Amino acid sequence: MVTIRCRNLTFANIEAILFDKNGTLEDSESYLRSLAQRGARIIDAQIPGIGEPLLMAFGVNGDSLDPTGLISVASRRETEVAAAAYVAETGRGWFESLKIARQALAEAEKYVGVTPSPLFVGSLEVLKYLSDAGLKLGILSAASTSEVNDFVKYHKLGDYIQLLMGVDEGPSKPDPVLFLQACLALGVEPSATLMVGDSVGDMQMARNANAAGCIGITWVGKSDNVKGADVVINQLDEILVDPLQ
């Protein structure tokens, strides 16, 4: 167990840290914005007029992406369901609407590419530093588990990350059961595990699972995006192992 120091707070007796992926370790803004724009265009080609309101729902406004918006924080399944709801508003049946949404997002994904986005600067060094300190590290993402696996493989993080967990079927963030399942898989108690994420959902999930603490990261400097965090940072290297423990 180690003591983690983060700005003016310390977290004692920590065994593990769970990280969100998109917006925390991975600079995925460009990819997610392109995915939303392409998906909306594909649906708009079939149902004219739906593209703009769908983009607003995704959290895309021109060239800007809302880090708290649907495409940024929701699971793939939730994104499909939300898009399908907009399609269903045009009078189409639910199963047809869901099929249109799923096919559009799948086609958009192929178009924009499936290569993982770059790591935020310094992410690799921080993961190595924390792993060398004896901490168990995991990724708990709203992305699919296959996407998490591809991300870890592409960036060669396998030596540092011991848990690769996404949302496939079942609950999604902010359901605390996800955090509890991740801790169980790592063999640690929630009370000895920190959560690092960039969304309110990450904070709510960890807090409701009685985590040791919630560290919110906002690379864009908006602390409201991580409301509920015990401490808010702007760079991952602000997570420090206390050498005086």
Stockholm file with secondary structure:
# STOCKHOLM 1.0

chainA/1-245         MVTIRCRNLTFANIEAILFDKNGTLEDSESYLRSLAQRGARIIDAQIPGIGEPLLMAFGVNGDSLDPTGLISVASRRETEVAAAAYVAETGRGWFESLKIARQALAEAEKYVGVTPSPLFVGSLEVLKYLSDAGLKLGILSAASTSEVNDFVKYHKLGDYIQLLMGVDEGPSKPDPVLFLQACLALGVEPSATLMVGDSVGDMQMARNANAAGCIGITWVGKSDNVKGADVVINQLDEILVDPLQ
#=GR chainA/1-245 SS CEEEEETTEEEEEECEEEECSBTTTBCCHHHHHHHHHHHHHHHHHHSTTCHHHHHHHHTEETTEECTTSHHHHSCHHHHHHHHHHHHHTTTCCHHHHHHHHHHHHHHHHHHHCCSCCCBCTTHHHHHHHHHHTTCEEEEECSSCHHHHHHHHHHTTCTTTCCEEECCCSSCCTTCHHHHHHHHHHHTCCGGGEEEEESSHHHHHHHHHTTCSEEEEECTTSCGGGGTTCSEEESSGGGEEECTTC
#=GC SS_cons         CEEEEETTEEEEEECEEEECSBTTTBCCHHHHHHHHHHHHHHHHHHSTTCHHHHHHHHTEETTEECTTSHHHHSCHHHHHHHHHHHHHTTTCCHHHHHHHHHHHHHHHHHHHCCSCCCBCTTHHHHHHHHHHTTCEEEEECSSCHHHHHHHHHHTTCTTTCCEEECCCSSCCTTCHHHHHHHHHHHTCCGGGEEEEESSHHHHHHHHHTTCSEEEEECTTSCGGGGTTCSEEESSGGGEEECTTC
//
